Amino acid sequence: MPRPVKETIAFSIDGLEVNAPAGTMLVDAAKYGDVEIPVFCYEPKLGQPVGACRMCLVEIEGIPKLQTACSTPVRDGMVVHTQTDRVKEAQEAIVEFLLINHPLDCPVCDKGGECPLQDISFGWGPGRSRFIEPKRHFVKPLELSPLIAIDRERCILCYRCVRFSQEIAEDYQLVLQERSANTYVSTFDGHPYVAPFSGNIIELCPVGALTSQPYRFRARPWDIEGSGSLCTLCPAQCNVEFTVRDDRVLRVLSRDHPEVDDGWLCDKGRFAYQSVHVDQRITHPHVRVDGELVPVSWEQALDAAAEGLRAAGAAVGALAGGETTNEEGFLLAHLVRAALDSPHIDSRTGGSLPRELHAALHSPSLQAIVPDLEFAHAVLVLDCEPVDDAPVLDLRIRKGVRRNRVKLAVATSRPSALDANATAVARFAPGAGEAFCAALNAALGGTGVVDELAVAAGAEGAQVRALAALLAEAGADVVIVYGERLTHGARGEHAARALLNVAGRLIDGGHEGAGLLELPAGSNGRGLREVGVLPDAGPGLSAVNQTGLDSRAMGAAAAAGHLRALYLLHVDALRDLPSRRTWAAALHRAQTVIAHADFLTEGLFEHADVVFPAESYAEKEGTVTHPDGRVQRLRPAIARPGAVRPEWQVLADLSRRLGHEPGILTGAMASAVLFDAIPFYAGLTLDELGGRGVRWPTRPASAAWPAADTGPFGLETPPHAPTPNGVLRLGTFRSIWAAPEVELSPALKFLRQSQRAELSPADAQRIGVGHGDHVIVASNGASVRATAVLRAAVPEGTVFLETGIAENSATVLEDAVVEVAPA
Amino acid sequence: MSPTILFDGIDEPGLNTIDVYRRRGGYEMLQRALTTMTPQQVLDELLASGLRGRGGAGFPTGKKVSFIPAAHVDKYLVCNADESEPGTFKDRELMQKSPHMLIEGMVIGAYAAGANRSFIYIRGEYIEQADIIDAALIEAAAAGFLGENILGSGFDLSLVLHRGAGAYICGEETGLLDSLEGKRGNPRLKPPFPANQGLYQGPTLINNVETLATIPHIIRMGGAEYAKIGTESSAGTKLVSVSGNVQRPGNYEVELGTPSREIVYDLAGGPPEGREVKFWFPGGSSSPVLLAEDLDLPYDFDSLAKAGSMLGSGAIIVVDDSVPVVDVALKLAKFYRHESCGKCTPCREGTRWTVSMLERVDNGLATPMDLDIMASVQEQIIGNCLCVLGDAMAMPIGSMVKKFRDEFESHIEQARARNPFLGQGGPREPDPVLLQGAGNA
């Protein structure tokens, strides 16, 4: 869908001739002439203006009544006055009205000092009030949710929070109750406002009515500093500003980046900063002495690690977790390949996609960018759940559907939060993404029989055809958002080829506004592959002499005693990786386990030999790469606690000890060396990245991206999804809340997930369990306890369990089918 | 005497049934319009008639219909039967006694506007009237005047009656549309106007009951003939609800331009014996008040506007000299405070503030300076609101303070003197009524 192109028009404001894009609302157009028009309710991110607060009244020649500048589009030749007596009187009147019921408790209000109501009262108000009557009163403050306090007396009823809930997050929880001055914001039934994006209303509130419970009374604006960086808790990599007081992060605010996050944050991103400062943080290096992990000096820890690695030689396996920066990944690859001469390094949690397919899937000509989700003709959400995998993109997809009538197709195993917004929905068996893509490819005119392939995928032919028709007829701008999980599993490369075939039928290579967008499993999944944290690719996806083991094979090899040392860079093997039992055996069997970690997890506590304290994301320096190719910069907001050292330095020191001088002495040098080593990053500098990042696919150096065959490929007949005959297919998902940062943040603790088995009501009835009953899900001798959750949208024959949780994670179950029984 | 158009034979028993209505020539105009005229021809008659909306704003009806775009999209006709303006009860009588006249007018109106779906949004308290309309809708549909292919003309129209839930703001057209869509009844920002984006974002013609009920008569008489009734800019007749201190309150149909005195005295009988008209609302409770000497004004849109008030919904409320102006002002302000939807600042806060000040005036706790503030607050409301509800309070209150300033001041003085805690010159006998009011009894 073409982006709106606006011609420039000329208008006059306060006697100044100003040029502005046609159709811009006067409030925004005025800024082109450096004229500020005060607003409360106007927030273009929330959609159409509502004109409720009346603060922006201006005089327009030729129109007798004052007009709201927030809702009046500028037109050529318009003559606007914002400084006349009439306008001033109106502005003063509105401020006077707004303050008559406002408690004016600024000295004890969290918003004080950064409050638009204060600023506008000062700038445009009358400076005195004639109101001597009693004010309206409400009980206050109340918990709107465990995260948000609401003070209804301070509320000026600007509607922002309600509009956010209704039109942006579409959780439809917040409403206005009662009428006139007695109106108040509430959930309809008084239940707590708990939703993935609820925290945004705190930032939207122009007064102190909605305040953050964790931040309440922690600081005043003159106590704090803002520090721009990124949130690396998920691949969305939202741009954030850390509020820092005395070297502690007290708050996370959005640093609006229209090409990344559109100015929103999820509640995990907004509140999980608390985990940076919890007592569980490891702040000193630890080495296992007589079976116990004890804090030691850096020298001792590095020596112990070097010794363990030297002893293992090439029998070392290294894994990098999603929060690893490009620089750290690059140095890890250097350590493993150059210093230890081992080929076994990986950053993917499952699957073993060859580098040619990585190159094809991410080729700059097939790359969709985040804003494309908003303007595409059609978006296909394939085998991913944006609200869990990269939450802020869920909002972007909703925005496209709501505002630009983007046609949405959802093809997933588990019912998606986006189903209600979708024009077409198709379900397929968990893990049958390959067969589904093959069926979709056939329905789009490719080879194969749609119905046969649909049966293999556990899908319905009619649904596949409807989806194909929608995508084929929508228009040229088709974006496919797919989850990395599609290419996991033993047949990941076949799934990737089938996906490329589908893409080839829907997307013109090089056409702007169309393309593929992967949601990686790890925050920096894309960057880590690009810097060479793959078993078959070096920096820049270059070829390597010897292909190593992928992560799954590393687990198996270590469990079988073939790998002597494991290097875990930000990986909690028992929590983040599939096949928990294999990894438990691997950790047990390996002679040396070296880990970089924030917290002593179960696996490390028992098995790690050397633990290096990891930096939190608020302390990190380096770069990460967004799923759409934007290289973004992390800047340290606070000092590292205790003895924590930069991890690039730890990795460089280890290389040095093992006889390979990486030649890196500062964080900036690490970035520079990295940019030099990756041909398609060539010439990037930290300065160029600045605060907004740079999409490397738009730079000339992108020509160095390795050429790859993007299909069409001949497809093998995909295997049939298992038949749920008496047993159930097992599907897994990782919720947005399944993260140690959530469990360790006091404010978010209430969202800690316990295992739930999502069942269709029919299956539940057959098994004899009801909603909320305890069940045992078992396969092949392993079992998981869960609470049954009946969801009508779950397809019959499948049960969904959660992974990534601290206890009872579904990763102990390795078969595709499971038995569910009442506990 | 004025010609009688809408109320012609209105009291005939059984007129609410289709048989009686048809015997009196009902639905013939629907047949004429749909089978012998094009929508454009109907529209031309409406334009020629000079009919102006009877709901309050007085916008020319034909012009409003012509704003509906010709595009092939779902278009809507909505009849505003919320009749919530205090003092107004004309639509109630029309709907109760001649529901088919409204239905016939709506079908013809929808035909002219190209609308295929229509709604009557009726005030929730009009339970009896709603039942009558529901019965009439069944009759009309059975007779083929509603539904698909009406009278073989190829024109389809569905008509649904929707009952409101008791909010004044839902008589405001965009608030009504939101309420009809199932949302909180709050007014919308205009533009876009309903003619472009109304109900469910579709082009929507929204008119008052009386306006729509007049349409069959315009078709019968011809627009040009209708325009001869009334004055040049206020064509036709108007149903006037007269209430307050008059001897014969009720609905009267008058030719526009009739002297107001004739309506108040000749038709409604004037104030009770021995009383004088102190002031009167010419167009419902939201119109600025006029004085007794203004009774010579012709009752039409322009004359009343020129006098600083408005014809509004055509509801005359007469207040005689036995009633303190402060009582009227307070009652009125409380009504608007209660009905303000709370969406925009001046109305939400201004109505509440005004009530507080008037209560102090009534208790004797105010000073003349408060009257200045009160007048200024009304000025701050007028023209600065999202819809006209704020103005609807500010205009009459402002006019009362201005025209009866002396009485407001003496009211304060008298109240202060009566108040045992405020009076000057030492303690007085406690007033048992006041003590009770203060919660001390």
Interface residues (C-beta under 8 A of the other chain):
Chain A: Q48 P49 V50 G51 A52 C53 R54 M55 L57 K65 L66 T68 S71 E89 A90 A93 I94 E96 F97 L98 I100 N101 R130 F131 E133 P134 R136 I156 L157 Y159 V175 L176 E178 R179 S180 A181 N182 T183
Chain B: A167 I169 R184 L189 R337 H338 E339 S340 C341 G342 K343 C344 T345 P346 R348 E349 G350 T351 R352 W353 S356 M357 R360 I373 S376 Q380 G383 N384 C385 L386
